[in-house]
Amino acid sequence: MTTDNAGISGTSALDVDIDALQGGSADLGQYKGQAVLIVNVASKCGLTPQYAGLERLHERYAAQGFTVLGVPCNQFMGQEPGTSEEIAEFCSATYGVTFPMTEKVDVNGDGRHTLYERLTGFADGEGHTGDIRWNFEKFLIGRDGAVVARFAPQTEPESAEVVSAVETHLG
């Protein structure tokens, strides 16, 4: 985890337009003043069981002004091939996901969504910036809308590192 915002635009990651998984605007502006963990997700990945930890984290801290935001992406070995309806059904039926989800987007390359253009300049604890490495890379947005932490895909949602960062930015 790092708190260096070098390379981050002065505009909040929450100031972008993105649609909700089931259509219509996801209205990220509704999360201003909250802490948000943005995670690129996939249904057919070895890391997919992280959905369970993300849901528990969401439930544990929701009343304190925290949410997880899932962002489906099919750029890593085609591990999110489903339609919006299939993704929603899988997440709900398999992991009981109640946290909000956006439309499926590209997180890397020429078609990178503006949301990820705003996130990828932030370094994780190992100093990695730039392209998303795999499914389930995590970005913590503080109450002020700034990126405050980036976590590698393998970092479990309920790890001490993630929980500590969330609690710090809720306090």
Secondary structure, 3 states (H helix, E strand, C coil): CCCCCCCCCCCCCCCCCCEECCCCECCHHHHCCCEEEEEEECCCCCCCCHHHHHHHHHHHHHHHCEEEEEEECCCCCCCCCCCHHHHHHHHHHHHCCCCCEECCCECCCCCECHHHHHHCCCCCCCCCCCCCCCCCCEEEECCCCCEEEEECCCCCCCCHHHHHHHHHHHC
